[in-house]
Amino acid sequence: MAHHALVGTAGARAPRLGRPVGTAVTAVGGVLLLLPDGEPESGRGPSPLAHAAALALARPLARAGRPEGLVAHVLRYRGRGWNGTEARLAADARWAVSEVVRRYGDVPVCLAGRGMGGRAALRAAGHTAVNAVLALAPWLPEDDVAAAPEPVKQLAGRHVLIAHGTNDARTDPELSYRLAERAKKANRDTCRFEVHSDGHTLREHHAEVTALAVDFVLGALFGHPFSRPVADAFAAPPPLGLRMPLASGFGRALRR
């Protein structure tokens, strides 16, 4: 399927990048592509609430990366459903990376998503322009002996950070741990943080999660030194580097 030919079932909808988030930069040094949450099965259009949540994460990241020329976009999917083997959200994410390359040229791309958007970010990481993936509370399918396991080979050569609340009732944190364990074998630059007592939206530790995302994106896209906890998480063997606790006050401790 040609990238420009992605349309909805009725031919009416197509994915779109929309305008950049925040203040314009003079020279683009990297692109952050935010992938909103979705649903396992749905024929409905994209969720305005999920888009708003992705926008709320995009703003502080765009602000932090502006001196480096970071541009952030929130993808508008064709619809909100993953829809089984269609994996529509991942297909839309791949289209979006190709559109970023068409628009901005050869710049590094970070895919960042929450829930079903986290799964789409992990799936679409095989695009050659992608060098980093941030998956927050990713929705992942239960292990099924009749189905192929969620792929991880496409993550090789990328920096990958997963963060998950231990009290998430919507997406099972144990499934993201198992995926991270398999991913670590294919790609040593994989780490995972556990946000203790937090739920799916990671609202209770919003400041720490945002600070973690900023630290990761600036390090993965622009070569900034990772904070000690992130560097330790990448370096530590499983399970330590995949069950790294996100400390309370994480962001405050990094400020000079």
C-alpha positions as CSV (number, residue, x, y, z in Angstrom):
1,M,0.0,0.0,0.0
2,A,1.4,3.4,-1.0
3,H,1.9,5.6,2.0
4,H,-0.1,8.5,0.5
5,A,-3.1,6.1,-0.1
6,L,-4.1,5.4,3.4
7,V,-7.8,6.1,3.6
8,G,-10.7,5.1,5.8
9,T,-13.1,2.3,4.9
10,A,-15.5,4.8,3.5
11,G,-12.7,6.6,1.7
12,A,-13.4,9.7,3.7
13,R,-10.7,9.6,6.4
14,A,-7.0,9.7,6.0
15,P,-4.3,10.1,8.7
16,R,-2.9,13.6,9.2
17,L,0.0,15.2,10.9
18,G,-1.6,18.5,11.6
19,R,0.4,21.6,12.5
20,P,3.5,21.5,14.8
21,V,3.0,21.8,18.5
22,G,4.3,24.9,20.2
23,T,6.6,27.6,18.9
24,A,8.1,27.2,15.5
25,V,11.9,26.4,15.3
26,T,14.2,27.9,12.8
27,A,16.1,24.7,11.9
28,V,14.6,21.3,12.5
29,G,17.0,19.0,14.3
30,G,14.6,16.1,15.2
31,V,10.9,15.2,15.2
32,L,8.8,13.8,18.0
33,L,5.7,12.0,16.8
34,L,3.0,11.5,19.4
35,L,0.6,8.6,18.9
36,P,-2.6,8.9,20.9
37,D,-4.3,6.0,22.7
38,G,-6.9,3.9,20.9
39,E,-9.1,0.9,21.2
40,P,-8.5,-2.8,20.4
41,E,-11.6,-2.9,18.1
42,S,-13.5,0.1,16.8
43,G,-15.0,1.5,13.6
44,R,-15.3,5.0,15.2
45,G,-13.3,8.0,14.3
46,P,-10.2,9.1,16.3
47,S,-10.8,10.0,20.0
48,P,-10.7,13.7,20.8
49,L,-9.9,12.9,24.5
50,A,-6.9,10.7,23.5
51,H,-5.7,13.4,21.1
52,A,-5.9,16.0,23.9
53,A,-3.9,13.7,26.3
54,A,-1.2,13.3,23.6
55,L,-1.1,17.1,23.1
56,A,-0.6,17.6,26.8
57,L,2.5,15.5,26.7
58,A,3.7,17.0,23.4
59,R,3.8,20.6,24.8
60,P,6.4,20.2,27.5
61,L,8.5,18.0,25.3
62,A,8.4,20.5,22.4
63,R,9.3,23.3,24.8
64,A,12.3,21.4,26.3
65,G,13.6,20.4,22.9
66,R,13.1,23.7,21.1
67,P,16.8,24.8,21.6
68,E,17.8,21.7,19.7
69,G,15.3,22.2,16.9
70,L,12.7,19.7,18.1
71,V,9.4,19.7,16.2
72,A,6.5,17.8,17.7
73,H,3.4,16.6,16.0
74,V,0.3,14.7,17.3
75,L,-0.9,12.2,14.7
76,R,-4.6,12.2,13.9
77,Y,-5.4,8.6,13.0
78,R,-8.0,7.4,10.5
79,G,-9.9,5.9,13.4
80,R,-9.4,4.7,17.0
81,G,-9.4,0.9,16.4
82,W,-6.3,-1.3,16.2
83,N,-8.6,-3.9,14.6
84,G,-6.7,-7.2,14.8
85,T,-4.4,-8.1,12.0
86,E,-5.1,-4.8,10.2
87,A,-3.0,-3.1,13.0
88,R,-4.4,0.2,11.7
89,L,-2.8,2.5,14.3
90,A,0.6,1.1,13.5
91,A,0.0,1.5,9.7
92,D,-1.0,5.1,10.4
93,A,2.1,5.6,12.5
94,R,4.3,4.3,9.6
95,W,2.6,6.6,7.2
96,A,3.3,9.5,9.6
97,V,7.0,8.8,9.8
98,S,7.2,8.7,6.0
99,E,5.3,12.1,6.0
100,V,7.8,13.5,8.5
101,V,10.7,12.4,6.2
102,R,8.9,14.0,3.2
103,R,8.3,17.2,5.1
104,Y,11.6,17.6,7.1
105,G,14.2,15.4,5.4
106,D,16.7,13.2,7.0
107,V,16.2,14.0,10.7
108,P,15.9,11.6,13.7
109,V,12.4,10.6,14.8
110,C,11.1,9.6,18.2
111,L,7.8,7.8,18.3
112,A,6.0,8.3,21.6
113,G,2.6,6.8,22.5
114,R,0.3,5.9,25.4
115,G,-1.8,2.7,25.6
116,M,-2.7,1.5,22.1
117,G,-0.5,4.4,20.8
118,G,2.4,2.8,22.8
119,R,1.8,-0.4,20.9
120,A,1.7,1.5,17.6
121,A,5.0,3.2,18.5
122,L,6.7,-0.1,19.2
123,R,5.3,-1.7,16.1
124,A,6.3,1.2,13.7
125,A,9.8,1.5,15.0
126,G,11.2,-0.5,12.1
127,H,11.0,2.6,9.8
128,T,14.6,3.6,9.0
129,A,14.0,7.2,10.2
130,V,13.0,6.1,13.7
131,N,15.8,6.0,16.3
132,A,13.8,6.2,19.6
133,V,10.6,4.9,21.0
134,L,8.8,6.0,24.2
135,A,5.9,3.7,25.2
136,L,3.8,4.8,28.1
137,A,1.5,2.1,29.6
138,P,1.5,0.3,26.3
139,W,-1.6,-1.9,25.5
140,L,-0.3,-5.3,24.5
141,P,-2.2,-8.5,23.7
142,E,-2.2,-11.5,26.1
143,D,0.1,-14.3,25.2
144,D,-1.7,-16.6,22.8
145,V,-0.1,-19.8,21.6
146,A,-2.2,-19.7,18.5
147,A,-0.9,-16.2,17.5
148,A,2.5,-14.9,16.7
149,P,4.0,-13.0,19.7
150,E,4.2,-9.2,19.5
151,P,7.3,-8.5,17.3
152,V,10.5,-7.0,18.8
153,K,13.1,-7.3,16.0
154,Q,12.1,-3.9,14.6
155,L,13.4,-2.3,17.8
156,A,17.0,-3.2,17.2
157,G,19.3,-0.2,16.9
158,R,16.8,2.1,18.6
159,H,16.7,3.6,22.1
160,V,13.5,2.2,23.7
161,L,12.0,3.3,27.0
162,I,8.8,1.8,28.4
163,A,7.1,3.3,31.5
164,H,4.1,1.6,33.2
165,G,2.1,2.2,36.4
166,T,2.0,-0.8,38.6
167,N,-1.7,-0.3,39.4
168,D,-2.8,0.0,35.8
169,A,-6.2,-1.7,35.5
170,R,-6.5,-1.1,31.7
171,T,-3.2,-2.3,30.3
172,D,-1.4,-5.1,32.1
173,P,2.1,-3.9,33.3
174,E,3.3,-7.5,33.4
175,L,2.7,-7.8,29.6
176,S,4.9,-4.8,29.0
177,Y,7.6,-6.3,31.2
178,R,7.5,-9.5,29.2
179,L,7.8,-7.6,25.9
180,A,10.7,-5.5,27.3
181,E,12.4,-8.8,28.4
182,R,12.2,-10.1,24.8
183,A,13.1,-6.7,23.4
184,K,16.2,-6.5,25.6
185,K,17.6,-9.7,23.9
186,A,17.2,-8.1,20.5
187,N,18.3,-4.6,21.6
188,R,20.4,-3.8,24.6
189,D,19.3,-0.1,24.5
190,T,15.9,-1.1,26.0
191,C,14.8,-0.1,29.5
192,R,11.5,0.0,31.5
193,F,10.4,2.1,34.4
194,E,7.7,1.1,36.9
195,V,5.6,3.9,38.3
196,H,4.6,2.5,41.7
197,S,0.9,2.8,42.7
198,D,0.0,4.8,39.6
199,G,-2.7,3.9,37.1
200,H,-3.1,3.9,33.3
201,T,-3.0,7.7,32.9
202,L,0.1,8.0,35.1
203,R,-1.7,11.1,36.6
204,E,-0.4,10.8,40.1
205,H,3.2,11.0,39.0
206,H,2.6,13.3,36.0
207,A,5.6,15.6,36.8
208,E,8.0,12.7,37.1
209,V,6.8,10.9,34.0
210,T,7.1,14.2,32.0
211,A,10.6,14.7,33.3
212,L,11.5,11.1,32.4
213,A,10.1,11.6,28.9
214,V,12.1,14.9,28.5
215,D,15.3,13.2,29.7
216,F,14.8,10.3,27.3
217,V,13.9,12.3,24.2
218,L,16.7,14.8,24.6
219,G,19.2,12.0,25.2
220,A,18.0,9.7,22.4
221,L,17.5,12.3,19.7
222,F,20.2,14.8,20.5
223,G,22.9,13.0,22.4
224,H,22.3,14.8,25.8
225,P,23.7,12.7,28.6
226,F,21.0,10.6,30.1
227,S,20.2,11.1,33.8
228,R,21.8,8.6,36.1
229,P,18.6,6.5,36.6
230,V,18.0,6.3,32.8
231,A,21.7,5.4,32.1
232,D,21.6,2.8,34.9
233,A,18.3,1.3,33.5
234,F,19.9,0.9,30.1
235,A,23.1,-0.6,31.5
236,A,21.5,-3.0,34.0
237,P,20.7,-6.6,33.0
238,P,17.2,-7.9,33.3
239,P,15.2,-7.8,35.5
240,L,16.8,-4.7,37.2
241,G,16.8,-2.4,34.1
242,L,13.3,-3.5,33.2
243,R,11.8,-2.9,36.7
244,M,13.5,0.4,37.5
245,P,11.4,2.4,39.9
246,L,10.6,5.9,38.9
247,A,11.6,7.9,42.0
248,S,9.3,10.4,43.5
249,G,10.6,13.9,42.6
250,F,12.6,12.6,39.6
251,G,12.3,15.9,37.7
252,R,13.2,18.1,40.6
253,A,16.3,16.2,41.4
254,L,17.6,16.9,37.8
255,R,17.2,20.7,37.9
256,R,20.3,22.7,38.4
